[in-house]
Each structure stands twice: as C-alpha cells, then as structure tokens.
Amino acid sequence: MGELPARKRNRLENFDYSSPCVALLTICAEKRRPIFGEVDESLLPPATRLSALGELVQQSICEIEKRYSSVKVDTYSILPDHVHLLLRLEPTDRDPPAISRIVRLFKAAVTRAAGRPVWQKGFHDHIIRTEEDYQNAWNYVAYNAAKWVEVGKATIDGTGSAGTRGGPASAGAR
C-alpha cells in the first residue's frame, strides 16, 4: 500500500502569530451547518439575515476589540455556516495575544452563550503580506454573501450582517 500524501501545514512556518500583522480568518460552524442565518439575495449586495445564534456571533466579534486593546477587527462577515474576520494585531507594550488565543476565546464565548457546541475544530488563517493582498481579502469578506448566492447555497429573507469599519484601508494603516 502506498504512502499517504504529506499534509499541508495549517500555519506559516517560523511566523510569530502574536506579532503585529493582519490576518484573514475563517471559522466554520460544526459540520458546516447553516446555523448563523440565511443569505438574503434581495439585498444589494446580498447579506446574511442573522439567526439568534448569528446575533451571538456578531456580539462576540464586537467584544474582541474591547477585550484586547491591541486587536482591531477591520471587517467581518457572518455567513450561514462560517465567519470571516479581517483581524489586525497592532504593536503593544504588553504581552500580545496570539491569533489562536483570540479565536479560542471567541469560540468559547459563543459556545458558552449558546449552551451547546457551535464550532468546527480549528480555523483557517491567511496572513496578509501586501497591500494588494489586503485589498483582495477585504473584498473577499465584503462580497462573500454575494459569492454564496452565485454558488447556489442561499436561502432568503431579511437584513444584512456584514460588519465593517469603513472601506478597505491600507494594510499598514490603522
């Protein structure tokens, strides 16, 4: 029997995930179940009408900046079965939190408030390295619900859920 192919690493080798950076994070619902709401394609651009659980997720996203003074959420999007965050770790004199800690505490807060398991294990990250990469990540998050509709995963009704702090800013700014 042949050898299994080598698994691709989840994280950048030799990268300090508590250093100042911008990261695009994707955090999925357990079994990719559509529990955070429904995409409303009657809105332009389409956006997610949040369920009660989706509202908890949004509240927890808003708490990230309150909990960590050196962490900013540049933009986010809540889709029916996953969440995207464009997260900025700024320089700090204190011991900075690692991205994995931020995600772990975010997921724990939602799970605790929901009173049941909510999340798939782990998360995906992409460290932003260039201005073009930042612009692409911003647009990906901003228009993810529209993409959801394009690939035919949408069910409909309601109002939007993408959160944003203005338009795409420089990856080095803020």
C-alpha positions in Angstrom: 0.0 0.0 0.0 1.3 3.5 -0.9 2.2 6.3 1.4 -0.3 8.9 2.2 0.4 12.3 0.8 2.0 14.8 3.2 -0.5 17.1 4.8 -0.2 20.8 4.0 0.7 22.9 7.1 -2.1 24.9 8.6 0.2 27.7 9.8 3.2 29.6 8.3 6.4 28.1 9.4 8.5 30.3 11.8 5.8 33.0 12.0 5.0 34.6 15.3 1.2 34.7 15.4 1.3 37.3 18.2 3.4 39.7 16.3 1.8 42.8 14.6 0.1 41.6 11.4 -3.2 41.5 9.6 -4.9 38.1 9.1 -7.9 36.8 7.3 -9.6 34.2 9.4 -12.3 31.7 8.5 -14.1 29.9 11.4 -16.6 27.3 10.4 -19.8 26.1 12.2 -19.8 22.5 13.4 -20.3 20.2 10.4 -20.7 23.3 8.3 -24.4 23.5 9.4 -26.1 26.8 8.3 -26.9 27.9 11.9 -25.9 31.6 11.8 -28.7 32.8 9.5 -29.8 32.9 5.8 -28.4 34.9 2.9 -30.9 37.4 1.6 -30.3 37.8 -2.1 -32.8 40.6 -2.4 -30.3 43.0 -0.8 -27.6 44.6 -2.9 -25.1 43.3 -2.2 -26.6 40.1 -0.7 -26.1 39.8 3.1 -27.0 37.4 5.9 -30.1 37.7 7.9 -28.8 36.6 11.3 -30.4 33.9 13.4 -30.3 34.3 17.2 -27.0 32.3 17.2 -25.7 34.6 14.4 -26.6 37.6 16.7 -24.5 36.0 19.4 -21.6 35.6 17.0 -21.9 39.2 16.0 -21.9 40.4 19.6 -18.8 38.3 20.3 -17.0 39.8 17.3 -17.7 43.2 18.7 -16.3 42.2 22.1 -12.9 41.3 20.6 -11.7 44.9 20.4 -13.0 45.5 24.0 -11.1 42.5 25.3 -7.8 43.2 23.5 -6.7 46.8 23.1 -4.1 45.9 20.5 -6.5 43.9 18.3 -8.8 45.5 15.7 -11.5 43.9 13.6 -11.1 45.7 10.3 -14.1 43.9 8.8 -16.1 40.7 9.2 -18.8 38.7 7.5 -21.2 36.1 9.0 -22.4 33.6 6.5 -24.9 30.8 7.4 -22.2 28.2 8.1 -19.0 30.2 8.7 -17.5 33.5 9.7 -14.7 35.6 8.1 -12.7 38.1 10.2 -10.0 40.5 8.9 -8.1 40.9 12.1 -5.3 43.4 12.8 -2.8 42.8 15.6 -1.2 46.2 16.4 2.1 46.8 18.2 1.8 46.8 22.0 4.0 47.2 25.1 2.1 44.4 26.8 2.2 40.7 26.1 0.3 40.5 22.8 -2.4 37.7 22.3 -1.7 35.1 19.7 -4.3 34.7 17.0 -5.1 31.2 18.2 -5.9 32.6 21.7 -8.2 35.2 20.3 -10.1 32.6 18.2 -10.2 30.1 21.1 -11.8 32.7 23.4 -14.1 34.0 20.7 -15.4 30.5 20.0 -15.7 29.7 23.7 -17.8 32.8 24.4 -20.2 31.9 21.6 -20.4 28.3 22.7 -21.0 29.3 26.4 -23.7 31.7 25.4 -25.4 29.2 23.1 -25.2 26.4 25.6 -24.2 23.9 23.0 -21.4 23.0 20.6 -21.2 25.5 17.8 -17.8 25.3 16.0 -15.8 23.0 13.9 -12.4 22.3 15.3 -9.6 24.7 14.4 -9.8 27.6 11.9 -8.1 28.8 8.7 -5.8 31.8 8.6 -4.1 33.7 5.8 -1.5 36.3 6.9 -1.7 39.4 4.8 1.6 40.4 3.4 1.0 43.1 0.8 -1.4 46.0 0.1 -2.9 44.0 -2.9 -3.4 41.0 -0.6 -5.2 43.3 1.9 -7.5 44.7 -0.8 -8.3 41.2 -2.0 -9.0 39.9 1.5 -11.2 43.0 2.2 -13.2 42.4 -1.0 -13.5 38.7 -0.3 -15.0 39.3 3.1 -17.3 42.2 1.9 -18.7 40.2 -1.0 -18.8 36.7 0.4 -22.6 36.6 0.7 -22.8 37.6 -3.0 -20.5 34.7 -3.7 -22.7 32.4 -1.6 -25.6 33.3 -3.9 -23.5 32.7 -7.0 -22.7 29.1 -6.0 -26.3 28.4 -5.1 -26.2 28.0 -1.3 -28.6 30.8 -0.4 -31.9 30.7 1.3 -33.6 34.1 1.6 -35.2 36.8 3.8 -34.3 39.9 5.9 -31.5 42.3 6.6 -27.7 42.4 6.4 -24.9 41.2 8.7 -21.5 42.2 7.3 -19.7 44.4 9.7 -17.2 46.9 8.6 -15.1 49.8 9.8 -15.2 51.9 6.7 -13.8 50.9 3.3 -10.6 49.0 2.6 -7.7 50.8 4.3 -4.0 50.3 3.8 -2.7 47.0 5.3 -0.2 49.1 7.2 -2.7 51.7 8.4 -4.9 51.9 11.5 
